[in-house]
């Protein structure tokens, strides 16, 4: 049985180049027949269609919205019970989270594995790049064109943010005042992250796995390497534990900018999750 899901090779949220999109495809190629991925059309590199002229603008917003619309249309038709998304930059997880949040019954929790908070708004972002705004957008604070696609915003207490260690000042202030549960990188390997998920009131989980949560000494092939994270093996063990003890409805992998060797390592991790019964 194959994993079912999306290939969404978005790079516009990163916008420095199109490596996250190109190298998401490396993972998809390495997965081969082990995953049945519907690819969302994303153009190759070009200058972003919208350049921020002032604080509050979002680079490439028009194309980001178009790709989210296409992903949501496919999800509404396919309605996968378990969704694997191989994404480009972190913004590629906007549509999967929005779709999961809108499903009947509620009960969604999001385990967000990332070295960064991704909690800027368009107004607070120092760069205008959406990959640093995605989690705040999931909370209902973002560009109006995206918020129109996300009618059931997450509440802060639906989120467990693990591995974060590089925050902008505005993100730090927001986290300090929010109900988001924040865990340090060590919590991924010492059992605290798994325990937090199991103890949470959520009944189904979406896992956002930005590969930059990993320590660059172990996995350097990411857009923004950030020292002090867990190893890929440690994250794999966490994912295996979660899919065997909780209802995990979605996993999204983002921000890969490596070649075949690192893509194969990501595939090995996903294979381990599949062997644990998540398909």
Order of alpha helices (4+ residues) and beta strands (2+ residues): beta-alpha-beta-alpha-beta-alpha-beta-alpha-alpha-beta-alpha-beta-alpha-alpha-beta-alpha-beta-alpha
